[in-house]
Amino acid sequence: MKGKISADMLLSPFDPPVLDDLSSPEAIRTALLNGFRYYGYSSSSKDAKSWCAEWVKKNLGIKEAKYVRNIPDGVFPATVGFLCRMLLDGLPYDESYGSRIKGLVRTAREDYPLQQDVDDGEPVKSVYERMVENMRDWMGEYVEGEIDDMHLNKGASDFSLAELLEEHKIPAKSAMLVADAYRDDKEIYDNLLSANPDPEYVEAYPYGKRYLKKAHAFYTMLVEDAEHHANKAKAVRKTRKKRASKIAKVKPLTMKYKASDDDLKLVSKAPDAILGCTQAWVYNAKKRILYHVVSMAGETFGVKGDTIQNVDIDKSVGKKLRHPDKVLPDFTSYNKTKLKGLLKSLTTKECGYKGRMNADMLILKVIK
């Protein structure tokens, strides 16, 4: 993913480096020259050090990146950081670049040793420090790119932080860190849209009112979604997980099922694979119906006779497949995200499922 685009970069008089077509040495030299001019005008030594540390972490290791971060901002060679930024954005790697970066790491190790190198013992980070570091990495991976796209699209975005936080099950305290991270940006746009905006902000953000309103709405969404998620997570107490029902131990292998389907080249899981699971995907080969089976809250599946026990009949549904040969051959390789949207994508009528199995049904997938 490309690095974050700052307001200074948008206002730079120099063109950003074009890294798409670098088939000749001349094209690479031109891209490097443009990159050094562009980032030299719009970025600080602190930015350069951050980009260098990111590249070093990905390619040389975490400890080497710590040495880079330990170099004071005032003495950090910014051109090395600009080079790393271009490498992160797609500049083809050359051994001469690597030698230059590795040389900087060696110098940093000698001149700016880490505290654990001096004390011969690595300091232990607190739980809070680790949480802050993890959330910074998470925002860099999932949120910063959406911010870049919003700015490049002149404020337009359909991104929903609420959905992302829910999907990743972010805890309340971590969600508040996300809100705090973007609160300052929201306040800047609050000021810009006020009756008497700060002249310094006006100079730094010389955009039209339409763009400012869209950007303000975006940052407001980030802060409010994160705060709402944190409050909601605090309100919901974690329920105690119940033990799997004893009925799960009652003769699971006597259940009827279809071991395989030669036409579709499908192989069923054995009935005992269901035990202890909370979700299962079952296919009735005769009726061509695919069922998503969900267990009751706090319970796991058991088996009694030809019936899957502890099925939530309100959440367990099925749909008929018009073309099972197009849907099912690769079914076992589907991840959770693809499985989640599979039934929704089918246009056939939805039907219920109560847990009954027969000799025409295959167990295609189970999830703990």
N, C-alpha and C positions, 0 to 999 in steps of 0.2 A: 504494500500500500504506500502511496506517495505521502511525503511529509506534509505537515500542516502549512497552509498558506496564510501569512500574516498580512495585516493591513499595509505595512511598509512595502511588502512584496508587490501588492496590487498597485501601489503608487510609484514603483520603481521606474525610472526613465529607460532602463535597459531591458531588453527582451530576455525572458527566461531561456535556459538552455534547452534545445530540442534534442531529445534522446531517442527518438523513434527510428531514425534511419542513419546509422553510423557505420556504413559499409566501407568507408575509406578512411585512411589516416587523417586526411585533411578535414573530413567531417567531424572526426573525434577532436582534433585540435580546436576547431571552431566552437564546438560545444563546450569544451573546457574553458576557453577564453570567455565565452558569453556567461558561463556559470560563475566564474570567479568575479566578473563584473557585477552580475545580478545579485549574488548573495553578499558580495562585499559592500554593496550600497545599502541593502535592505536588512542585513542580519548582523547580530552582535557576536562577540567571542563566545558568549554563553550559549548562543544557538549552535555555533559551530562545534563547541565541545559536546553538546548534547547529541548532535548527529554523529559525531565520531564515536562516542560511547555506544550508541545504538548499533552502528555497523560492527564495531569491535565485539560487542556482546553476541551478535548473531554469528560472527565468523571466527573469532578467536577465543571466546569464552567470557564467563561472567567476571572472573577475577581480573582479567586484563582490562575489562571495561571499567572496573573500579579504579584502576590506576589512572585511566584517562580522566575520569571524573575528579580525581584528586589533584589534577593540575589547576593552579589558580587561573581564573578567567583572564586576568590581565596579561599573562605570559603564554596563553595557549595559542599555537600557530593556526590562525583561523582558516588558512587555505587548505589545511589537512581536513578540517571539518567540512568545508565546502565540497571537497573531493568526495568525502564519505556520503554527503547528502546526494550527490549525483549518482554515486554507486547504488545507494538505496533506491533511487528513482529509475534505475535501468541502464546506467552507463556500463558498458562491458568491462569486466575485470581485467586488469593487466598486472603482471607480476611487479612492474615498477611501482604501481600504486600500492600494492601490498607491502613492498619493502619500505616505502615511505611511512606507512601507517605503523608497521611493526617496529620501525626505528623509533617512532614517537612513544610507543608503549614501553620499549626498553629504557628510554630516557626517563619516562615517568616513574618506572620502577626504581631507578637509581636515585633520582632527585626528589621524588615525592612519595616515599614509601607509605603504605597503609599503616594504620594504627596497630593492626594485628601483627604486621611484620616487625614493628618496633617492640611490642609487648609480648610477642610470641604467644599470642592467644587472641582468637577472634572475638570481638565484643558481641554479645547476644542482643539481638533486636527485640524490642518489646512486641507484644501482640498487636498493639495499636500501630506501631511503625510498619510491621509486616502487612497489616490490613491496608494502610495508606499506600504502600508500595504496590500491592496487588491491584488496588483499584485504579491507580495511575496507569498501570499496564493495561488493565481492562478497558479504560476509557480510550487509551491510545489505539487499541485494536478495534473497538466497536463504535466509538462515538466521534472521534476526531475526524475520521474520513467523511462522516455524514455532515460535519460542520464545513469541511472543505467544499463538499458538493453544493451545500446551501449557498455559500459565497460565490462559487463559480456560476451557479444558476440564478444569480441576482436575487437571492432570498427565497426561491421556490424550493420546497422540500415536502415529501410525504412521510418522512421519518417519524417513528413513534418510540420515544424512550420508554414509555410505560410498558409496551409490548416486549421490548428488549429486556427490561429488568425482570419482568414476569417470567420470560422464557429462561433466563439464566438463574432464576431464584436468588436474586441478590438480597442479602440480609438488610435489616433496617439501618444499622449503623453505617454499613457500606453505601447504602443508597443516599444517606445524608451527606457523605463525602462527595458524591457526584453533584448533589445540589449546591454544596459549598464551592465546588470547583468552577461552576459557571455563574455563580451569583454576581461576581464582579462584572462579568460581561453583560449580564442583564441590566445592572445598574448603570453601566455606561450608555446603553441604548435608552434606558429610562430618562437619563439626563439629556440625551440628544433630541428626544421628542418632547421635552418640557418647554415651557414658555421662555425660559432663559437658560439655554444650554451653555455649558462651559466652553469658552473659546478654544481651549486646547483640544477638547474632544472634537469640536467642529473642524479644526484644522487637520486632525488625524483621521477623521472619517468624513471625507468630502463627498458624501453620496446623496442621492435624491431622497425625498421623504418616503416615496413608495418603497424603496429598497430598505430604508431604515425601519419602517413599520414591519416588514416581513422578517428582517433579522431580529427585531425586538420580540416578535411573536415566537420565533424559533427558540431563542434563549429563555424566554418565559416558559415555554413548554418544557425545556430541559429541567429547569429548577422546580416547576410545579409538579411535573411527573415524578421526579425523584423524591420530593417531599411527600407526595401522596402515597407512593409505594412504601416509603419508610413508615409512615403512620399506619398504613394498612397491615404491614408486616408485624408491627408492635402489637396491634389489636388481636391478631390471630395467634392463639396459644397452640403450641404443638401438641397434638393429641398422642396419647400413649399408644404405641403399636401393639396390637393384640397378637397372641401366639396363633400360629397356624392351627386350624381346626383339627381335632383328633381324627375326624372322618377322612382326612387326607391319607391315612394309613390303611384304609379298608380296601383291600384287593384292587389296586388300580389297574392291573394288567388284564382284568376281565372285560374292560370297556370295549365296545365295538368301535372300530374305526377302519378307514381305508388306508392301507399301508403305502400305496403308491398309485400314481396315475400315469400310465405309459404314454397316453396321447399328449399330455402336457409336460411330460418328463418331470413330474413332481414326486417327491418322497416325503411322507408324513413323519413327524416326530412321534416317538412312542408316547402312550398316554401318561406314563409317570413323569414326562418332562413338564407337564402342567403343574405338578405339585410344588407349592411354595411360590408360584408366580402370581402376578397381579394383572397381567394382560395376555391375551392369546389371539391369534388370527387363525380362523377355522374356515375351510372351504368345503361346501357341499357340491361334489362333482356332478351329481345327477341333476340337481336343480340350478347349478351354476351360480350359487349364492356365496358371497364372501362375507364372513362375520368377523366383527371386531368385538371380542369378549373382554369385559372389564370386571374385576372383582369388587365386592363391597368394600367400603372404606374401612381400613384397619384389618382387613382379612386377606388371606391368600387362597388360591384355588385348592380344592380337594376333589377326590373322585369317589363316587359311590355307584356301583353298577355301570350303567351307560350314561351317567349324568355328571357333568362338571358341577361341583358344589360351590356355594358362596358367590354366585354370579349376580352382579347388579343388573337387573332386568331393565332398569331405566336408562342405563348408559350403554348397554350391549346392543348393538344393531348390526344389520346386514343389508347388502344391496346385491342385486343380480348383475352379473357381468355379461355384457353383450358380446365381448370378444375376449374370453379368458386366455386365449393363446397369445394376446398382446400384453396382458397385464401380469400374468402369473409366472412365466418362465424366469424372470429376474427378481421375483418377489423376495426371496430369502436374502438378497443383497441389499434391500432397502434399509436406510437408516430411519431413526425415529421421526425425523422431520418429514421425510417422504411418506412414511406410513401415515402420519397425522393428516396429511392432505389427500390421501388416496381416496377414501370413501366420499369426501366432499366433492371430489372431481367427477364422481360418477353421477349421471343424470337419472338413473333408474330409481324406482320407488323404494323407500326405506322400509325394512321390516324388523321385528323384534327377535330376540333370542333368549331362551330360558335355560340353556345349558345342556340340552339333550343331544347325545351323539348317536350315530348309526354307522352302518357299514359303507356308506357313500361319502363319509366326511373325513377330510385330512386335516391334521394339525400342522399348519405351515410355519408358524413362528410363535415363540413365547418370550415374555419379557418379565423379569423379576420385579 
